[in-house]
């Protein structure tokens, strides 16, 4: 499996004065991995970060970084503040195939660092 489906649970804006990076930090629950969570850092296209996902063997929380266009980055607070019963979702395609059993449990022996090949945001409008 190389597609991770996530539901955004919370989002916060963050500014790091040392690196000069302004970003959004999303806390997500994984929909296709049992009890999985992901902390996702979303930056604009100028940020000097690698688009990757870190999957730790000893923790149920993944950590990822993605860059979006400046226009989309600037629109995120407005889009995510829409009143909707449905939460926003993100799909991420990685370059590794993850070993997931039929019950949705991720099986790994060691830490995995994956390149993020593609991603999509699904933000409800109504």
C-alpha positions as CSV (number, residue, x, y, z in Angstrom):
1,X,0.0,0.0,0.0
2,X,1.4,3.4,-1.0
3,X,-1.6,5.6,-0.5
4,X,-2.3,7.1,3.0
5,X,-5.7,8.6,3.6
6,X,-6.0,11.1,6.5
7,X,-8.7,13.1,8.2
8,X,-7.7,16.4,9.6
9,X,-8.5,16.6,13.3
10,X,-6.9,19.9,14.1
11,X,-4.9,22.6,12.5
12,X,-2.7,25.4,13.9
13,X,-0.6,28.1,12.3
14,X,3.1,28.2,13.4
15,X,6.0,30.6,12.8
16,X,9.6,29.6,13.6
17,X,11.8,32.7,13.9
18,X,15.0,30.7,13.7
19,X,14.2,29.1,10.3
20,X,11.8,31.9,9.2
21,X,9.3,29.2,8.2
22,X,5.6,30.0,8.5
23,X,3.5,26.8,8.3
24,X,0.4,25.0,9.3
25,X,0.6,22.0,11.5
26,X,-2.2,19.4,10.9
27,X,-2.9,16.6,13.4
28,X,-4.5,13.8,11.3
29,X,-6.0,10.4,12.0
30,X,-5.2,7.8,9.3
31,X,-8.3,6.2,7.8
32,X,-6.6,3.2,6.2
33,X,-4.2,2.3,8.9
34,X,-5.6,1.0,12.3
35,X,-5.0,3.6,15.1
36,X,-2.6,5.5,12.9
37,X,-1.9,9.2,13.3
38,X,0.1,11.7,11.4
39,X,1.5,15.1,12.2
40,X,1.7,16.9,8.9
41,X,3.7,20.2,8.4
42,X,2.3,22.2,5.4
43,X,4.4,25.1,4.0
44,X,4.4,27.3,1.0
45,X,6.5,26.6,-2.0
46,X,9.4,28.7,-0.9
47,X,10.1,26.7,2.3
48,X,13.4,24.8,2.3
49,X,12.0,21.4,3.4
50,X,12.0,17.9,2.0
51,X,8.6,16.5,1.1
52,X,8.8,13.3,3.0
53,X,7.1,11.1,5.6
54,X,8.8,9.6,8.6
55,X,7.3,6.4,10.0
56,X,8.7,5.4,13.3
57,X,8.8,1.8,14.3
58,X,8.1,2.4,18.0
59,X,5.4,5.1,17.8
60,X,2.0,5.2,16.2
61,X,2.5,8.8,15.0
62,X,4.0,9.5,11.5
63,X,5.5,12.9,10.7
64,X,5.3,14.4,7.3
65,X,6.2,17.6,5.4
66,X,4.5,18.9,2.2
67,X,4.8,22.1,0.2
68,X,1.8,23.7,-1.5
69,X,1.5,26.6,-3.9
70,X,1.6,30.0,-2.3
71,X,-2.0,30.7,-3.4
72,X,-3.3,27.5,-1.9
73,X,-1.3,28.0,1.3
74,X,-2.8,31.5,1.8
75,X,-6.3,30.2,1.2
76,X,-6.1,27.3,3.7
77,X,-7.3,29.1,6.8
78,X,-10.4,30.3,5.0
79,X,-11.1,26.9,3.4
80,X,-10.7,25.0,6.7
81,X,-12.9,27.4,8.6
82,X,-16.0,26.6,6.5
83,X,-18.8,25.1,8.6
84,X,-19.3,21.6,7.4
85,X,-20.2,18.3,9.1
86,X,-17.6,16.6,7.1
87,X,-13.9,17.0,8.0
88,X,-11.3,17.8,5.5
89,X,-9.1,15.0,4.2
90,X,-5.7,14.5,2.7
91,X,-4.5,11.7,0.5
92,X,-0.7,11.2,0.2
93,X,1.1,8.9,-2.2
94,X,4.5,7.8,-1.1
95,X,7.3,6.0,-3.0
96,X,7.3,2.9,-0.6
97,X,4.8,0.1,-0.4
98,X,3.9,-0.3,3.2
99,X,3.1,-3.7,4.7
100,X,-0.4,-3.5,6.1
101,X,-2.3,-6.7,7.3
102,X,-6.0,-7.3,6.5
103,X,-7.0,-5.7,9.8
104,X,-5.3,-2.4,8.8
105,X,-2.3,-2.8,11.2
106,X,1.0,-1.5,9.8
107,X,3.8,-4.0,10.1
108,X,7.3,-2.5,10.0
109,X,10.7,-3.7,11.4
110,X,12.5,-0.4,11.4
111,X,12.0,3.3,10.8
112,X,11.0,4.2,7.3
113,X,11.6,7.6,5.5
114,X,9.5,7.9,2.4
115,X,9.4,10.5,-0.4
116,X,6.0,12.0,-0.9
117,X,5.3,11.7,-4.6
118,X,1.8,13.3,-4.7
119,X,-0.9,14.6,-2.4
120,X,-4.5,15.8,-2.7
121,X,-6.6,17.9,-0.3
122,X,-10.4,17.3,0.0
123,X,-12.0,20.3,1.7
124,X,-15.8,20.2,2.0
125,X,-17.6,23.3,0.7
126,X,-21.1,22.6,1.8
